[in-house]
Every structure is written in C-alpha cells, then in structure tokens.
C-alpha cells in the first residue's frame, strides 16, 4: 500500500470544500492570547500543540500585491484544508507583537497518531523491561565518577520497555496506561511532520505539489517547527511540564557543567536519536583524544627538553660553522647570497618537532585511530540496543520529493508487481554522469586555486628575499625571526585559508543543488550522497596545500646551475636546510586555528546577534509575556543540514589530527580543547538559540564511519611519508649509524657532528646560468656556495650528480616507509580482528530481548485466540441449548 500522499485521497472533494474548510481554519483567528506563556495546548487546555505553522496575513501587509497574495492564500487554504481532511486539528492565533503574523497550531488526535504510527513502523512500548541495565567499567571508582555523572535526582533515568512496531489491530498488546502520554512529544512531532511533508496543496498539469518544506521555501509559510517545552533559563509554570529544555540547559549546556558527562538519554528523548548519536560520537571522540593529547604533549616535551642536545642545530647557529657557510641564492637574478645561521631560530624550533619522539608518536597515532574506530563501533552497538534502533533500517520511508517525481512504471524484480520510479535506468545514468561531472569540475577549480597559491608563493618569495634583507641591512633582529621562507609561508597560508572559506561557502550550495538533481530515494541516501560530495570537496580544499608542502615543495628543484622551472616560468620553491616540516606545522596551525575561530563566529556569535536583533526589532516598549510559539518563532532555524555541517567540521578536524600528526604532535591537544568547548557550545546553541528540531531516528553516524576508516588507512601512509620525505630524520639517522662507512665515516662514533657539512652540497658560482643574463653573479666575492642536496662537488668526474649518500638515504626512506606501513597495518588488522564490532554481552541482550518480545506477542495472541474461541464456543453452546429448548411443531 502506498502511504506517500495521504492527503491526495481527498482531491476529489477538494475544490468543492476548500471554502468550507477555509472558513473553519481562518474565520476564528484569535486576536488575543489569554493562556499561560509556556502553555503547550490549544486554548481549550486539552489538545496538545504538536507543530506550529507561521504565515503572514496578506490582508494586513503594507504592500499588497493582490495577484500573488491571492495565489499564496489559496495554496495555504488548500493545504490546511487537506490537513483537516487527513484528521489533523488546527487553531489559528494572531501574534501579540506583530499583528500580520498568524500562528497555526497543529494537533494530532489519537486516531491519527495510531494510524501513522503503524504506517511509519514506529516501535512503541509493550511492557516494562528489566534487562536494560547500564553497567560501568568504573563502578569500583564511584567516589570519583559520581562527580562526573549527571545527578539522577535531577535528571531521572528513563524507564525501559520491550518494544514492537505499532499495529492498530493489536493495540491491546501495547503498554497504554494513558493515551495522552503513550506517544511522547518527540514521537508526536515526528508523526505530524511526516504528515505535513506529504499533504498536497496543488495539482498543476498532472503534477502534484505537496509538502511543508516547499511551502516554507516559497514563502507561503514563514516557518514550521515543533515547540520547546519551556524557557531554557526558568522552569515552566505548568506543573505537568517535564521542563526537559531547562534541565538540558542546566545540566548540559551551562558552562558550570563542562566537566560532567553528557545526559545522552535526555538528549535523545528531547531531540531524537539523530542528535543523540552525534553528541555520543563527539563525546567518545573527545574522550579518546585525551589519551592522544597526553602522548602528543609527552613527545613535544621530549623534543623541547632535548633541544639543547640537537647537534646539527648548534652547528647551524654556531658563527664559526653556520656563520661561515654561504648559501646559494634561491631565485634568479635578484636574490642575494645568504648565511646559513640566518635559519638558526627555525632550526631550534625544528628540533622540537623533528625528533625521535615524533616517530614514536606517528606510530602510536596509527594504532590509536584503529582503537578509536573499533571501540566506537562497540559503543554504537550499545546505543543501538539502549535506544532501540537495532532494526531501524526497516522503518525508513521514501522522501516526499522522490515520491512526487515517481511517474515511470516498472516491474519490481522481487515482488513482480508494478511500482513507480522517478526515472528510467538510462535517465538515472545521465543524472549520475552529470552530477559526477559537476563534482569533478569543482575539484578542478580547487586545484586551480591551489596552483594560484603556489604561483603566489613562487612570485612573492623573490620580493621577500630582496626587501627583507634591504630592511635589515644585514642586522640580526629581523633576519633572526622573519626569514623569506617564513614570511612567504605565513602569508600564503593566510591567503589559502581565506580562499578555502570562500570556496566552501559557494560549494555548499552547489553540492545541495547537485544532490537535489540526483534525487536520492530516502533521507539516509540523500545525506550519504551529500556527505560524499562535500567531503571529497573539503578533502581537496583543506588538505591540498598541506599535501603540496609535505610531498612536493623542495622535492624537484634541481641545483643552482640547472634549476627546475614550474609552468616553464617560475623557479620551484626550496625548503629550509632542515626541510619543510616546520612550514607544514605552520600551515596546520593557521588552518586549524583559523577554522576553529571562524566556526565559532558562524555557530555562536552570528545566531546570538541575529536573535538579539530580532527581539529588539519586534518587542515594543512595554515588555509582553508572549506565548511559547511566538518566543520560539523568533529563534533561529537549525535547518535540515545543520547536523551535517557539525559532522563535517569534526571529520575535517579528525583528518588534521591523523593525516599530518607527524608534523605537529600538539594537534590532538588543540583538538581536545576545541572539542570540550564544541560540545558545550553546540549544546548551548541548540537549547538557547535555535528552534527545536524535528526529532529523527538514526541507527549510526552514517557515511561518516567509512570516511573515518578511509582517513585512518591513508593516515598511515601520509605520516610515514612525512617522516621519510618531509622531515630530515632519515638522512640524520643514516649519518648517525654510518660512522664507519665511506665516504662519511670520518665523524665520531654515533655522533651528529659534521652532519650539516655533508647535507649541504658545494656549487661553483662560476657555473651559474640565468635565463636573462649569462651569469648574474659573475664577479661575486664568493667563489662557492652551498645548497641543500646530496650531490658531487665541482671538479668531480660526476660533478653535480647525486652522490652515493643520496642513494643510501633514498633506500633508507623507502625501507622505512615499507617497514612502518606493514607494522602499523598488521597491528591495525589484528586489533580490528580481535575486537568485535558488537560485544558478546550486547549480542546476548539483543537476542534475549527479541526472544522475550516475540514470546510476549505470541502469548498475547494465544490469549486473544483462546478468548475468541471461548466466546464462539459459548455462543455455539447457547445456540444449541436454545435449539433444544425450543418446542417442536408437529
């Protein structure tokens, strides 16, 4: 049976009755509100408000466009008429502040709730369940964990039930003590929203137009939302109100609760499983970051305290060593020669991050990310059991936007029955091709922006090289802290961040348009499709500059006499003598820090300012006690994709923490601090600044799980390659362990003395070539200069060719990558194999609950059958007795 357009069944009587229903819906608009401000009921005080629709009365607008306004009014009347025909009850009330606004309160009676609960396969209570006991691994530390737990005297634990999909013909099997509370407010709102999304308001050219979302988007309604149950700062005056919003603010969103665990069950009850599973995942991710942050800080401190033992850095800073080493110009014609000890400060910083602790931390993070993902799967399975979403996939309905386009009839391969689909197989292939092409085009656009940043870096480096040295005149203060490489890196990172934010804003709208055109069937399919498009774009957008610095910059530069030119014009960038690791660290700090600041401005400051501005604009001089629906209307709408952006923000952060952590061990600490604040900021935002979202079911975090698994696999490769190719660790280790191997076997046993000298090759300035001049440095006071590479010196039979040490280092790098990857992947697969996704106890609980539920339903069915048989038997016996007692005629 097709339940997609319940309101369409009334279309035959629609035109004849629109005025009659319209009179019922609109003639009794209340001009005044006499109830309590926090009332959640109609004016009769009996019928609960399950949803609120808001529109602007055309007759009271200052600029009255009669044609368009009349069309809007008719569509709205048609829609509300169909709502009433479908069984919903409406009551209209005019705003106390702005008399143009009309609030239409929607109530779903018992019969409507029961009908749609069966259609939507909503699981409802059968009987109390004493199996669901939440035990903690820290029960022996109650004296400590009690401080972190939510006070159960304030937020009481929810009673657990055996549940089953609701069926009207088996209503007696369900635990119905009170019809008013059998469907909780979240379930009532979900059912009403299901109806609102499928009620028709117009048929034009045999095309059905329906759904509250289209009406809101077209401006026929200003808003549609369920109500918060009370004010967030004070409990309701209504003694029957559970004050869940107030409790959430007090025990979850308030800053004084920042150290407490989240009340996940109350979050799930009030906002639905979809919001609940997000905060459960974010909380678990934050807990796991604590371990990574501790290890990361330990590795950072190891580098910090061993900085004084960094021999190669001391050689760079030594006036008699680094001060005597003259480096070759890093650009053509304009750039001067420079002394190696100019990079003294950056070499000291590099010793902190490019140490043995970084290698240990990279290996640790490869194991940590696997532990996090595997333990999260177990935690997710526990939440599926506790929140009763184990078999949720059977409940999901098709999106109304999909159903409205179902015009093609095909034969279902399984049922062999006719069904409607929006397009043929060929049409679907065309749509997929067009969508893939659009996504590919935008990825190329990002790559083009990255190329633009690279061109900027190549161009501006020359300017900084010349001007910084002119300003400093060879003195230390400026050269000591601001080198041309550092200035180029910081400005390029800032520009890159601005471009990233601009492209994000544009592509978000484009991705939604592409996904809408693709027309996925269910809401889960829609979100998964949008997730993959957005993440693919964000991956290239956020990480491309980091990949460039880590794996391309300074790798293909040639040597001073024969440099490599990029795009045939720009000379490729070179890294500092110590490598590009410090520049990668700078890039990560700027993007991570800038992104966190920008997100907080968007998520906190902007909604707060808009709410304050809205209240100042609408509230008159004398403060009025406006009703709950009007207070909620002036809050900000969350939007259907609000949670999507929260996930995306955290997954991008997860990528920074795992993909490039070898260059910045403090990344997990920054992420930990950010997430602790993020949880409470999101909680504050939801409870105080936004309208209540329509509660939605969710079994897991969706497509974000495989995305994290993909990042975890890629992170092993990127960190291994960062250590091998971006840092200078492998060349130093080769030098350290090769004291007895020619040609570099003349240094002391197991020492780094002399490393700087061997890591810098010699170049004869007479061999300079230029594309403009024959030799721009002819007549220079320097006969030779040094450059970062492992090549034979001038005069050697193979001058300027790579020497044997270069090939030893390359072999060591490749060996390191292979060994590190195999070790970590082996550990990852072993952990994944040994840790099951669902714990044994959870599996047993799920099976036992399913068994007891089936047994309960079967027993109730047998009781009904026995009762019916008894009634039939009594009737048959009575009929026989009556027949025997009836006098017989002759």
N, C-alpha and C positions, 0 to 999 in steps of 0.2 A: 504494500500500500504506500502511495506517495503522500507524505505529510509535509511536503516542502512549502505549499502555499495554502494553508488552511483558510485564509481569508478569501481565496478565489472562489470558493463554493457559493458565496453569496452574490457573485457577479450578476446572476440573472435577475435578482431583485434590487440590484444596487441603484440603478438610475431612478427607479420609482420611489425608493425610500430615502434617498440622500437628504432631502429637505426635512423629512420627518425625523430622522436620526440627528440631522444637524440641529434641529430645534432642541432636541434633548441635550445635545452636547454643548450648545453655545448660549441658549437663552437664559441659563441660570448661572451666569458668571458672578461669583461673589465679589462685591466691591469692597468688603471689609473682612478682616480675619479676626475672629473672636476667640480662637483657641489658644493653647499654650504655645510659646515659641518653639519648643522642642517636640511638639506633637508629631507623631508619625502616622496619624489616622485622618480619614475624611472628617468633615465637620460633624458627622453623627457620632464620632468617637468609637466606632465599632470596626469599620473596614480599614485595614492597614494599607498604607501607601507603598506599593511595590516598585513604582517607577514614576518619574516626573518628566513631562514634555513641556518645553517652553517655546512660546512664539510671540511675535509682536503683532498686536491688533492693528490691521491695516486701516481701520476706520479712524484711528487716533494718531496716525502718522502725520507729520507736518507736511511732507511732500507726498502727495497721494497720486501715484501712478495707477489709474483705475484699471487699465487692461491687465498688467502683470499682477497687480494685487488681487484682482478678482480670480485670476488663474490659480494663484497660490492658495487663496481661501477655499476654492473648490477642491483642490487636491487635498488640502488638510481636512476638510469636511468629509471627503470621500474616505480618506484614511481612517479617521476616527469613527466613521460610520461602520466600516468593516471591523474595526477593533471591537465595537459594541456587538456587532453581529457574531463575532467569534467568542463572545462571552465575557470580555473584559468590562469593567465598570469604570467610568470616568467622572471626574469632578473638576470643574474649572474655577480658578480663583485669580483675581487680579492682584498685581503687585501693589504693595503698600508704598513703595518708593517711586516707582515709575509706572504710571497707570497705563502705559502702552503695552507692558508685558503681561502675558497671561500664562499661568501655570496650570497645566492639565495633569491632575493626579490620576494615576492608573492603579486599579486594584484587581487582582485575580481571585475570583471566588474559588471555593473548594473544588467544584466540579471541573473547572478549567485547569486547576493545578494538577488534579488527578489524571485528567486526560493527557496533558502534555508531559507529565512525569513518566507515563507509560511510553509515549512516543519517543522521548529522549533517553529512555532506558536508565533513568536515574535510580541509583541504589538508595534504598531507604531502610530504616531500622525494622528488624524482625523481632528481636528480643535482646535484653542486655547481655553483653559479652564479658566474661571474666577472664578471658585468655590473654587479652592485650595488656600485659604488664611491662612497663618500660624500666628495665634494669640498667644500671650504670656500672661501667667498669671501675668507677671510682667510689663505690659505696663505702669502702673502708676509710675514705677521706671525707666523710660527711661534714666534719667540723670545718673543712676548708671549702668544699664545693658548695656548701649552703650559702656562702657569701656571694657566689656567682649565680646561683639559681634565682629564678623569679619566685617571689613569695606566693605560695599556694593558697594562703589565706586571702590574698588579693585577687589573683587570677586562679580560679579553681580548675582543677583538671576536668576535662570533658568526660562524660560517661560514654563508654564504648558499647557498640551494638553489633550483633550479627546483622548483615545487610543482604539485600537481594534486589534486582531490578523490579521496579514497581509494576504491579498489574492490578487493574481495577476489579477484575473478577475474582481476585484473591485478596481483597482488601482486609479481610478478617485475619489474615496471617500476619499482618504488619502491626507494629507496636504503636497503636494510635491511642494515646491517652487524652490528647487534646488536639482538636483539629486546627486550632489557631497556632500551635507550636510544632505540629508534626513536620511541616515544611519550614525550615529556618529561614530568616530573611535573605541569606545569600542564595539559597535554592529558589526562593520565590522570585528574586530579581533575575536569576538566570533563566527561569521559565518564561517570565514576561518578556525579557529581551529576545528570547527565541521567537516568541510570537510577533513582537514588534518588527523583527528583521524579515518576516515572511508575509506580512499583510500587504495586500495590493492597494494602490491608490489611483492607478490609471491604466487603461488599456488603449494603446495607440498603434494602429497599423498591425494589429495582432501581436504586438509586443507588450508584455506585462511589465509594468514598472511597480516596484514594491520595495519595502524596507525602510526603516527609520534612518539608516545611515545616508541614503540618497536624499531623503527629505532634509536632513540636517546640512548636508554638503551643499544643497541647492538653496539654503536659506529659508525654506518654508517653516522649519523649526529652528530656533536658536540653539537649543541644547536638548539632550535626553540623557538622564542619569538616574541611578538609584540613590537613595538618601543615606547620608551618615546618620547614625542613631542618636548622636548628641553632640554638644560642643566639645572640642578637644581639651579645653582648659578647665571646664567645670562639669560635674555630672548633671544628668538631666533631672528636671523637677518631677518627671513621671517616675513613680516608684517601680513600675513594671519594666522600665527600660534597663537593659543589661549594661549600658554605658561602656560598651566594648571599645569605642573610639577613645574615650577618656582613659581607659586602662592601658590601651596601647601607647598612647602618648606618655603616660606617667611611667610605665614600666619598660618602655622600648625606645621611644623617640627622644625622651628628655635627656639632656647631657649628663645628669647625675646617674643615669643607668648605663653609661658607656662601658662599664666593666662587667655588666651582667650578661648572662646568656639570653638569647632571643626567645620570646614566648611564641614558638613556631606554631603550636596548635591554635592559639588565638588568632595569629596572623592568617592561618589557613581558614579558620572559621569565618573571619570577617571579610577577608579579601579573596578567598578562594585558593585552590591548590596551586594555581599557576604562579601567583605572587609568593605563596608559601615556599614552593620548591626553589624559587630564585634566591630567597633570603637564606634558606637552608644551605644551598650550594655556596653562596657568598660567605656565610659564616664558617662553613667547613674549609673552604679555600683559605680564609684568613687564619684559621687555627693551624693549618698545615704550613702557612708562611712563617709562623713563629719559629719553627724548627729551622727552616731555610735561612731566616734572618739571623738566628744565633750563630749558625755555622758561617754565614757570609761575613758577619761582624768579626768573628774569630779569625777568618782568613785575612780580612782587611787589617786587623790589628797586628797580625803576624807580619804583613808587609810593612806596616808603619814602624814597628819596633825593630825590624831588621833592615830598615832603610840605611842606617849608618854602616852596615856591613856590605852595602852594594858597591862592589869594587869598580865596576865599569862606570857607574855614575860618578864616583870620586875622580876617575880619570878624565871624564868629560869636564868636570868643574875645576880640575887642577890647572892653574895658569901655566904650569910647566909642561902639561900634556895637552889637554883640550885647548888651552890658550894658544898653543903653538901649532895646532892643526888648522890649516886654512881650507875651508870647504869651497867647492866649485859653485859658481852661480847656478841658480835653479830656474832661470829663464833666459831667453835670448836677449842679447844686446844691452838691456837696461839693468839687469840685476848685478849687484856687486859681489865680490868675494866676501866671505864672512867666516868668523872664527867659531869653532865648534863649541866653545864654552858659553856661547850665547844661549844654547839649549840646556844650560845647567839646571834651571828650575824645573823645566818639563821633564828632564831625566830623573830628578829626585821624585817627582810625582809618579813617574812611570814605574819606579822601583816598588812603589806601594802596590800597584795593580798588577804588574807583570812579575809576579813572584811564584815560588813553588806552591804557595797557598792557593793561588788561582787555579792551578792544575787540579789540586785536591777538590776544590770547590766545584769545578766543572764536572768532575766525575760524580761527586755527591749529588749535584742537581739532576744529572741523568737518572740516578736511582730515585731521587726524591719525587720527580714528576710522575714516575710509574707508581710509586706508593700512593701518591695523592689520587691518581685516577682510579686505581684499584679499590682503595678504601672508600672513595666516594661512591663507586658502584654499589658497594655493600650498604653504605648509609642510605643511598637512594632506594635500594630494595626494602630497607626497613621502613622508610617513609611511605613507600607504596603500600605496604601492609598496614601501617598505622593509620594512613589516611584513606584506605580503602579504594585505591586506584589500580589494583593489580590487573584487572581486566577492563581497563578504561578504553582500550582501542575499539571495543565493540560498540561504544556509545556514540562515536563521533558522527555527526551529520554533515551533509554537503553544504558548502557555503551558499547563501541565497543568490549571490552574484553568479555563481556557477549554474545553479538551477534555472535562473532566468534565461540563460543562453542555450538551454538544452532543447534544440529544435530538430536534431537528426535522430532518426530511429535506427537502432542496431539490435542484433540478437546477442544476448548475454551468453558467453561460452559455457558458463557453469549451469545457469538455470534454464537455458534455451528459451528464454522469454524475451519479449521486446522491452527495450529500455531506451531512454532518451539521453543523448550526449550532446555537448555543445558544438563539436566539430568532428569531421571525419579523420581518419588516420593521416591522410595526405595533408589536411588542414593543420593538424597538430604538428606534423614535421615542418611545415612552413613557419608556424609560430615559434617553434623551438629554434629553428635556424636564424630567424630574425632576432630573437632575444639573445642568442649566443653572439651574433654579430655586433649587437649594440653593446654588450658587456665587453667584448674584445676591443671595440673602438675606444671605450672609456679607459681601458687598461693601457692602450697605446697612448692615450692622452696623458696619463700619469707618467708613463715612461718618457714622453716628450718633455714634461715638466722637470723630470729628474735630469735629463740631458741639459735642459736650460740651466739648472743649478750647477751642473758640472762645468758648463761653459763660463758661468759666473765665477766659479772658483778659479778656473784657469786664467781668466782675464784679470780678476781683482788681485790675484797673488802678485802679479808684476807691480801693481800700484803700491801695495803694502810693502813690498820688498824695497822699493826705491824710497818712498816717502817716510816710512818709519825710521830708516837709517838717517835720512836727512834731518828729521826732527830730533833724533837722539844725538846726532853728531859724534857717534861712537861711544857715548857715555852709557853707563850701565842701567840707570833706573828704568828706562822704557824698554830697552832690549832685554832686560832681565826677566820681565814678566809678560811683555807683549811682543811675541815674535810674529813674523809674517804668516807662518803656518797657523798660529793660534788665532790671529785676527781673521784670517780667511775662514777658518773652521767655524768660529763663533758666528760671524755674520751670515755665512752660508747656512748654518743650522737654523738661525732665526728666520731667514727668508724661507727655507724649506718648511718650517713649521707653519708659517702663515699660508703658504701655498697649500699645504696639507689640509688646513682648516677650511679654506675656500673650496677646494675640490670636494671635501666631504659634504659640505652644505649643498652643493649642486647635485652630487651623485646620489644623495639620499632620495631626492625627488625623482631622479631618473630611474633608480632601481625600483622604486614603488611603481612607476609607470610601466616598466618592463614586466614586472611580476603581475600586475593587473592585466596586461595584454596576454600574458601566458595563460592566465585563468586556471590556477590550481583548483582541485575539487574541494578539499577540506581546508579548514583553517590551519591545521598542522602542516599540510602540504604547502600552503601559502607561505607560512612563516619559515619553513625549511628552505624553500626556494629563494625567498628574500634573504635569508641568512647566508646562503652560499654566495649569492651575488655580492652582498655587502661585504662579507668577509674577504672574498677574493680581491675586491677593490681596495679595502682597507689594508690588506696584507701588502699589496704592492705600494700603496700610498705611504704607509707609515714606515715600512721596513726597507724600501728600495734604497734610500740614502745610506742606511746602516750597512746594507749589503755592499754598496759601492765602496764605502770607506774600508770595510773589513776585507773584501776579497778582490778589489780591482785597483784601488788607489795605490800608486807606488809599485805596482807589480810589473808593469810593462812600460818602463821609462827609457830603456836603452842605457847609454852612458853619455857623458858630456860631449864627446866628439861626434856622436851619432844618436841624438835623442829621437824618441818616438813621438810623432805628432798625432793628435786626436782630431778627427774630421779633416785631416790634412792641413790644419791651420794652427791648432793650439797644442803647445807642448804639454805632455802629460805631467800630472802632479807627482811630486815626490813626497815620501814620508820623512819625518824627522829621523835622525840617525838611530833612534831607539825603536822605530817602527810607528805604525798608525794606531796602536792600541789606545793611547791617551786621547787621540782625536775621536775615536769611536766612543770612548767613555763620555767625552764632552757632548757628542751628538745624542747619546742616550739620556743624559741628564736634562738637556734642553727639551727634548721631545716629551719625555715622561713628566717632567715638572710642568712644562707649558700645557700639556694636555690635561693634567690634574687641575691646574688653575682655571683653564678655560671651561672644563666640565662643571666645576663648582659655580662659576659665574652663570652658566647656562641653566644649571639644575636648581640652584638655590636663590641666587640674587635676582635673576630675571623673574621667576614666578612671584617672589615676595614683593618686588617693586610693582608688578602688574596688579597684584591683589590689593596692595595699599592704594594704588592709583584708582582702581575700580571702586573701592569703598569710598574714597574721598569724592569721587565724581557722582556717586549715586545717593549717598546718605545726606539728608538735608540737615538743617541746623539743629533741630530737636532730634535727638537720637531716639530711634524707634526700635522696639523689640520685634524684629522681623521673624517670620516663621522659618522653620528649618529648611524648606525647599528654596526659599529666597536666599538664605545665607549660603547654601551650597551652590546655587547658581553663580554667585559672584566669585567662587573659587575657580582655579584653572582646570581645564580638561586635561586628563592624562593622555588620552589618545590610545588607539589600539596597539600602536607600535612603541608605546612608552617603555615597556619592559624589554623590548627588543634592543633598544639603544643602551639600556643598562647592561645587558649581557655583552653587547658588542664592546662597550667600554672596558669591561673586565677581561674579556678574551684578548683584546689588544694588549692590555697590561700583562696578561699571562704570557703572551708572546715575547714581550720585552724581558720579562723575568727569566724566561727559559732559553730563548734563542741566542741572546747575546750576553748571558750572565758571566761568561768567562772574562769579559772586559770590564765588568762592574759588579763586584761581589756585594755591594750595598743595595743593589736593585731590589732584592726581596725585603730588606728593611724599609725602604721607601714605599714599596707596595703594601707592606703590613700596616704602616702608619696610615697610608691613604685609605685602606680598606676598613680599618677600625672607624675612621671618620665617615667613610662612604656608607656603611651600614646605618649609622645613626642619622646621617644627612638624608638618605633615602627614606628612612622611617619618618623623620620629621616632615619631609616633603609630602609623603603620602597622607599622613594624618592631619596636617595643618594647612597645606597649600593647594591640595588637589581635591577635586570631586571624587567621590567613591567610584572605583572602577566596577564594571560588571564582573562578578566572580566567575572564573573559568576553571575548568578541570584541566589538570596536566599530570601525566604519569612520570615524566622525567624532564631533563633540560633540553630535549630535542636534538637538533642538529649540532648544537654546541659541543656535545660529547665527542662525536667523531672528529670535529675540528680540533679539539684539545689533544686527542690522540695523535692526529697528524702532526701537530706542533711538537709534541713530545718526541716523536720519531725524528723529525727534522732537527730538533734542538741538539741531539747527539752529534749530528754531522756538523752543524754550524759551530758549535763550541770546540769540537776537535780541530776544525779548520782555522778558527780564530787563534787558538793556541799555536797551531803549526805555522800559519802563514801571516797572521796579523801581528802577533807578539814576536818578540825576539828570543823567546825561551829556548826553542830547539837549537838555533845556532849557538847560543851560550852553553847549552848542555853538551853539544858536540865538542866545543872548545874545551870545556871543563874536563871531559873524560878522555880527551885525546892528547894529553900532555906528552905521550911517548911516541906519537905518530907523526912522521914528517908530513908536510913542511912546517907544521906549527907545534913541534914537540919541544921547543926550547923554553917554554914557560914553566914556572914551578909546578910541582905536583899538586893536582886538584886545586888549581887556583884560577881566578878570572883575570889576573894581571896580564896586561897586554892584549886583552880582547878587543878594545876599541881600535887599536892599531891594525889588527888583522881584519876587522869587519869593515874597514874603510879602504877602498882601493885608491891607487895613485893615478893621476891623469896629468899629462904634459900640456900646459896651457898653449903651447905652440900648435897643438893638434886641434884647437877649437875651430869649428866650422859655423857659419851663420848663413841664413837664407837671405840676409840683406848685405852683409859685409863679408869680406874674405876671412878676417879674424878680428872680431871686435875687441879682443883682449890682447892684441899684439902690443908688445912694449910694456906689458904689465910687470910690476915689480915681483910678481910671483911666477916662478918657473913651473911649479907643480901645484896641484890642488887635490883634495880628496873628495870622494863621493861614496854613497852607501851602496856597496855591491861587493861581490867576490869575483874579481877579475885579475888577470895577469897585468903587471905594470908595464909602462912603455919601455921599449928596448928588448922585451922578452920575445922569443920566436913566435909566440901566440899572443902578442900584446892585445889587451882589451877583450880577450876571450875569457869565458868563465873558467876559473881555476878548479883544482881538484877539491878544494874545501867546499865550493858551491855544490858540487855533485854529492859530496858526503852529506851536506845539510839537506839537500832535496831528498835523498834516500832516507835520512832520518825522519824528515817530516812525513813522508808517505808511510813509513813504517809506523810512526806514532799514530797517524790517523786510523790505519787499519787495526792496530792493536787496541786503541782506545774504543773505537766503534764496536769491535767484536766483543770486548769485555763488557761494555755497558749494555749492548743489545742482548748478550747472553744473560746478564743479571736481570734485565727488564723482562725477557720472556720467561725466565724462571719464576720471577715474582708474579707475573700475570698468570702463570700456570698453577702456582701453589696457592694463590689467594682467589677463591671462588667469588664470582660476582654477587651471589646471594649466599649468606651464611646458612649453615645447616639448621640452626635454630629457627631462622626466619622461614626457611622452606617448610619445616615441620609445622610451624604456626599457620602458614598459608594453607597447607593441605588439611590440617585439622579443622580450621575454620570453615573451609569449603565443605568438608565432610559433615560437620555439625549443621551447617546451613541447609545442605541437601536433606539431611535426616529430619531436620525441623520442618522443612516444607513438605517432605513426604509424609511425616506423621500428621501434620495438619490436613493434608489431602486425604489421608486414610480416615481421619476423624470426620471430615465432611462427607466422605463416601458412606461411612457407617451410619452417620446421622441421616443422610438421604435415604439409604436403604431401609433404615428403621421407620422413617416416615412413610415410605412407599409400602412397607410391609403392614404397618398399622392401617393404612388406607385400604389395602387389599383384604386384610382380615375383617375390617369393618364392613367392607362391601359384601364379603361372603356371609357374615353374620346377618346383615340386613336382608340379604337374599334368602337366607334360610328361615328368617322370622316372617318374611312376607307371606300372607295367606295365599294358598294355591287355588286357582279357579278351576272349576270342573271342566 
